[in-house]
Amino acid sequence: AIQNRSRVYVHASTFVGNRTNKAGHRDTAAGGAIHTGNSTIRISDSRFDGNEAGYVGGAVYAIGDWSGELSDPNADVLIVNSTFVNNRSGSSFAHKTPTEGGAIHVEDLSRLRMFASRVENNQADVGGGYTMYRGRAEIDPAWCDEGTEGLIALAGGREGDVGQALLQGNAGAARA
């Protein structure tokens, strides 16, 4: 775990087969490859393949303390020219809520910026590619590739106002 105002730079690295969902781990274990809290992480030219978390963030999980303003995030993640494939959030435990963010999950005063990257074939109950809760994202739309079901889940997921509007094909209401 990367914690407490740390600054980490990951470049030209490969994360393969890391798991936080093995027997004996908490069923809510997050961040199969990277788990960061209240810190800054920069990831470039890297690959995340086949990582697994028990609940959220199959490859990367970032959380910030809920204090301050969203414009000044407590956890800041920048991903450039990287690949996320075959990552998964889920375990053999029965969850009361759906698993989220097969590749990436950020929450609570966290910011995710992602450019020139690929997310493909990741799995979770909600948001195979990426999920966010009470955070902010800047994502290059060209990063989407086929095979990432449920790509983005919003706070409240499909049950929230925006999720319901999108499911009903009402993009105007989702933007309002």
Secondary structure, 3 states (H helix, E strand, C coil): CEECCCEEEEECCEEECCECCCCCCCCCCECCCEEEECCEEEEECCEEECCEECCECCCEEEECCCCCCCCCCCEEEEEECCEEECCEECCCCCCCCCCECCCEEEECCEEEEEECCEEECCECCECCCEEEECCEEEECHHHECCCCCCCEECCCHHHCHHHHHHHCCCHHHHHC
